[in-house]
Amino acid sequence: MAGYGLLVSAVTVGELAGSIAAGAVAVDRLGPRIAAAQLAAAALLAGLLLRPPLVPTLALLAAFGAMTTPMSAWAQTLRMRLTPEGLQGRLFALLRTAMQATPPLGAALAAATVPGAWPRRWPPSWP
């Protein structure tokens, strides 16, 4: 379990660095920046397919976190710019609801469709 915590911490360190960097840079054309950050994040995750040793893995995950945080901030800024002022609260409430409600629905769908996801007896016997 300690290894998992290290991996998650690497992403978090990158997210912190990315948020600081995103706040320090003035950005006028958000669309191209979002696209570039998305492509960079995908390329960094693809690097994990090479199954690198621990230190390069941590570096890839930290760089991934650094790409995703500004991308999120820029996307929120772009939405605010494009949404009429009277609809911003409704739009963001809808987005947050969708973001919070869909993971449990996806988990339930995955559990229903993946063979062996449900224990054979309920409640399961824990070791």
Backbone as numpy.savetxt, mean C-alpha at the origin, in Angstrom:
# Nx Ny Nz CAx CAy CAz Cx Cy Cz
8.82 -15.02 13.46 8.02 -13.83 13.46 8.87 -12.56 13.46
10.04 -12.61 14.05 10.90 -11.43 14.09 11.28 -11.00 12.68
11.46 -11.98 11.79 11.80 -11.65 10.41 10.70 -10.88 9.71
9.46 -11.26 9.98 8.33 -10.55 9.38 8.29 -9.11 9.88
8.53 -8.90 11.17 8.56 -7.55 11.72 9.64 -6.70 11.08
10.77 -7.30 10.79 11.86 -6.58 10.13 11.45 -6.14 8.73
10.77 -7.03 8.00 10.33 -6.69 6.66 9.30 -5.55 6.67
8.34 -5.64 7.58 7.32 -4.60 7.68 7.95 -3.28 8.12
8.93 -3.36 9.01 9.61 -2.15 9.48 10.37 -1.47 8.34
10.93 -2.25 7.45 11.65 -1.66 6.31 10.69 -0.84 5.45
9.49 -1.36 5.20 8.50 -0.62 4.43 8.13 0.67 5.16
7.95 0.57 6.48 7.55 1.73 7.28 8.63 2.81 7.27
9.89 2.41 7.35 10.99 3.38 7.28 10.95 4.09 5.93
10.73 3.34 4.87 10.63 3.95 3.54 9.43 4.89 3.43
8.30 4.49 4.03 7.12 5.35 3.99 7.37 6.67 4.72
8.04 6.60 5.84 8.37 7.82 6.59 9.28 8.72 5.76
10.30 8.15 5.17 11.21 8.94 4.33 10.47 9.52 3.13
9.60 8.72 2.52 8.83 9.20 1.37 7.88 10.33 1.73
7.27 10.26 2.92 6.35 11.32 3.31 7.09 12.62 3.58
8.28 12.51 4.17 9.08 13.71 4.41 9.51 14.33 3.08
9.97 13.50 2.16 10.42 13.99 0.86 9.26 14.59 0.07
8.08 13.95 0.12 6.93 14.45 -0.63 6.48 15.81 -0.11
6.57 16.00 1.19 6.17 17.28 1.76 7.16 18.39 1.49
8.39 18.04 1.19 9.43 19.04 0.96 9.52 19.50 -0.49
8.81 18.82 -1.39 8.92 19.11 -2.81 7.60 19.66 -3.33
7.66 20.80 -3.99 6.46 21.36 -4.62 6.23 20.65 -5.95
5.02 20.19 -6.16 4.69 19.43 -7.36 3.53 20.09 -8.06
3.69 20.36 -9.35 2.59 20.96 -10.08 1.89 19.97 -11.02
2.62 19.07 -11.62 2.01 18.07 -12.51 1.96 16.73 -11.78
0.81 16.45 -11.16 0.71 15.27 -10.31 0.54 13.97 -11.10
-0.19 14.01 -12.19 -0.45 12.79 -12.95 0.81 12.03 -13.35
1.76 12.69 -14.01 3.00 12.01 -14.38 3.80 11.53 -13.17
3.77 12.28 -12.09 4.49 11.86 -10.87 3.87 10.60 -10.28
2.54 10.56 -10.26 1.86 9.38 -9.73 2.19 8.16 -10.59
2.14 8.33 -11.90 2.45 7.21 -12.81 3.88 6.73 -12.63
4.81 7.66 -12.49 6.22 7.28 -12.31 6.43 6.56 -10.98
5.78 7.06 -9.92 5.92 6.40 -8.62 5.31 5.01 -8.65
4.19 4.85 -9.34 3.55 3.54 -9.44 4.45 2.55 -10.19
5.02 2.99 -11.28 5.92 2.12 -12.05 7.17 1.77 -11.24
7.70 2.75 -10.53 8.89 2.48 -9.70 8.55 1.48 -8.59
7.39 1.66 -7.94 6.98 0.74 -6.87 6.82 -0.68 -7.42
6.23 -0.80 -8.60 6.06 -2.13 -9.21 7.41 -2.76 -9.54
8.33 -1.97 -10.06 9.66 -2.49 -10.39 10.40 -2.94 -9.13
10.24 -2.19 -8.05 10.90 -2.58 -6.80 10.33 -3.89 -6.26
9.02 -4.05 -6.32 8.43 -5.31 -5.87 8.84 -6.46 -6.79
8.95 -6.17 -8.08 9.39 -7.22 -9.02 10.80 -7.68 -8.67
11.62 -6.79 -8.11 12.96 -7.17 -7.70 12.95 -8.24 -6.62
11.87 -8.33 -5.85 11.77 -9.37 -4.83 11.61 -10.76 -5.44
11.18 -10.82 -6.70 11.06 -12.11 -7.37 12.42 -12.80 -7.55
13.47 -12.02 -7.48 14.83 -12.58 -7.60 15.28 -13.23 -6.29
14.46 -13.09 -5.25 14.73 -13.67 -3.93 16.12 -13.25 -3.42
16.32 -11.92 -3.30 17.62 -11.45 -2.84 17.85 -11.77 -1.37
19.10 -11.67 -0.90 19.38 -11.86 0.53 18.68 -10.78 1.36
18.79 -10.90 2.66 18.03 -10.05 3.57 18.26 -8.55 3.37
19.50 -8.11 3.35 19.78 -6.67 3.28 19.25 -6.06 1.97
19.49 -6.65 0.80 18.88 -6.10 -0.41 17.35 -6.15 -0.37
16.79 -7.18 0.25 15.33 -7.25 0.39 14.82 -6.08 1.21
15.49 -5.78 2.32 15.10 -4.65 3.15 15.21 -3.34 2.39
16.26 -3.21 1.58 16.43 -1.99 0.79 15.32 -1.85 -0.25
14.97 -2.96 -0.91 13.87 -2.92 -1.89 12.55 -2.54 -1.22
12.28 -3.10 -0.06 11.04 -2.80 0.64 11.00 -1.35 1.13
12.13 -0.85 1.61 12.18 0.55 2.04 11.96 1.49 0.85
12.59 1.19 -0.26 12.39 2.01 -1.46 10.94 1.93 -1.94
10.33 0.75 -1.84 8.92 0.59 -2.19 8.06 1.51 -1.31
8.31 1.49 -0.01 7.56 2.37 0.89 7.75 3.84 0.55
8.97 4.20 0.16 9.25 5.58 -0.21 8.49 6.00 -1.47
8.19 5.06 -2.34 7.43 5.37 -3.56 5.93 5.46 -3.30
5.41 4.59 -2.44 3.96 4.53 -2.27 3.39 5.69 -1.45
4.13 6.20 -0.49 3.59 7.27 0.34 3.36 8.56 -0.43
4.33 9.08 -1.18 4.03 10.29 -1.93 2.95 10.06 -2.98
2.92 8.87 -3.54 1.90 8.57 -4.54 0.50 8.74 -3.94
0.31 8.27 -2.72 -0.98 8.41 -2.06 -1.31 9.87 -1.78
-0.34 10.60 -1.29 -0.57 12.02 -1.00 -0.88 12.79 -2.27
-0.15 12.50 -3.33 -0.40 13.19 -4.59 -1.77 12.84 -5.16
-2.17 11.59 -5.05 -3.49 11.19 -5.55 -4.60 11.90 -4.77
-4.45 12.02 -3.45 -5.45 12.74 -2.66 -5.50 14.21 -3.07
-4.35 14.80 -3.31 -4.30 16.20 -3.74 -4.98 16.37 -5.09
-4.72 15.45 -6.00 -5.34 15.52 -7.32 -6.86 15.39 -7.22
-7.33 14.47 -6.38 -8.78 14.33 -6.19 -9.39 15.61 -5.65
-8.71 16.23 -4.70 -9.22 17.47 -4.12 -9.30 18.57 -5.18
-8.31 18.64 -6.04 -8.31 19.66 -7.09 -9.44 19.44 -8.10
-9.74 18.18 -8.40 -10.71 17.87 -9.46 -12.15 17.78 -8.96
-12.36 17.64 -7.66 -13.71 17.47 -7.11 -14.27 18.82 -6.69
-15.49 19.14 -7.13 -16.10 20.40 -6.69 -16.16 20.48 -5.17
-15.99 21.68 -4.65 -15.88 21.88 -3.20 -17.06 21.29 -2.42
-18.26 21.40 -2.94 -19.43 20.90 -2.23 -19.54 19.39 -2.20
-18.74 18.69 -3.00 -18.81 17.22 -3.07 -17.60 16.53 -2.44
-16.63 17.29 -1.99 -15.40 16.68 -1.47 -15.65 15.79 -0.26
-16.47 16.23 0.67 -16.75 15.42 1.85 -17.41 14.10 1.49
-18.37 14.15 0.57 -19.06 12.93 0.14 -18.11 11.98 -0.57
-17.27 12.54 -1.45 -16.34 11.70 -2.19 -15.37 10.99 -1.25
-14.80 11.72 -0.32 -13.82 11.13 0.57 -14.45 10.15 1.55
-15.70 10.43 1.96 -16.41 9.45 2.80 -16.63 8.16 2.03
-17.01 8.27 0.77 -17.21 7.08 -0.07 -15.91 6.32 -0.26
-14.84 7.03 -0.54 -13.54 6.37 -0.73 -13.07 5.66 0.53
-13.17 6.32 1.69 -12.73 5.69 2.94 -13.59 4.47 3.27
-14.89 4.59 3.03 -15.77 3.45 3.29 -15.39 2.27 2.40
-15.15 2.55 1.13 -14.77 1.47 0.21 -13.43 0.86 0.61
-12.49 1.69 1.03 -11.17 1.17 1.41 -11.23 0.35 2.68
-12.11 0.70 3.60 -12.21 -0.03 4.86 -13.09 -1.27 4.74
-14.08 -1.23 3.85 -15.04 -2.34 3.76 -14.57 -3.47 2.85
-13.78 -3.17 1.85 -13.45 -4.21 0.87 -12.43 -5.24 1.35
-11.44 -4.92 2.21 -10.53 -5.99 2.65 -11.23 -7.15 3.35
-12.16 -6.92 4.29 -12.84 -8.08 4.89 -13.68 -8.85 3.88
-14.27 -8.15 2.94 -15.05 -8.84 1.90 -14.13 -9.70 1.04
-12.96 -9.16 0.69 -12.00 -9.94 -0.09 -11.48 -11.14 0.67
-11.25 -10.96 1.97 -10.79 -12.09 2.78 -11.84 -13.19 2.85
-13.09 -12.79 3.00 -14.17 -13.78 3.04 -14.29 -14.49 1.70
-14.17 -13.75 0.62 -14.24 -14.36 -0.71 -13.07 -15.33 -0.92
-11.88 -14.92 -0.51 -10.70 -15.80 -0.64 -10.89 -17.06 0.18
-11.38 -16.92 1.40 -11.58 -18.10 2.25 -12.62 -19.04 1.66
-13.61 -18.49 0.98 -14.66 -19.33 0.40 -14.19 -20.02 -0.88
-13.19 -19.47 -1.55 -12.78 -20.01 -2.84 -11.47 -20.79 -2.81
-10.66 -20.62 -1.77 -9.37 -21.30 -1.70 -9.56 -22.65 -1.01
-9.22 -23.74 -1.68 -9.37 -25.05 -1.04 -8.52 -25.16 0.21
-9.10 -25.70 1.25 -8.38 -25.90 2.50 -8.26 -24.67 3.37
-8.92 -23.56 2.97 -8.82 -22.34 3.77 -9.61 -22.46 5.07
-10.67 -23.24 5.06 -11.48 -23.42 6.27 -10.96 -24.63 7.04
-10.90 -24.54 8.36 -10.51 -25.72 9.14 -11.53 -26.83 8.99
-11.08 -28.06 9.11 -11.99 -29.20 8.95 -12.96 -29.31 10.12
-12.53 -28.90 11.29 -13.47 -28.89 12.41 -13.52 -27.49 13.01
-14.65 -27.20 13.54 -14.82 -25.87 14.12 -15.31 -26.01 15.54
-14.77 -25.38 16.51 -13.59 -24.52 16.38 -12.34 -25.36 16.16
-11.36 -24.82 15.48 -10.14 -25.58 15.24 -9.39 -25.83 16.54
-8.65 -26.88 16.58 -7.81 -27.13 17.76 -6.49 -26.43 17.54
-6.16 -25.53 18.42 -4.93 -24.75 18.30 -3.81 -25.48 19.02
-2.62 -25.43 18.49 -1.49 -26.12 19.15 -1.15 -25.50 20.49
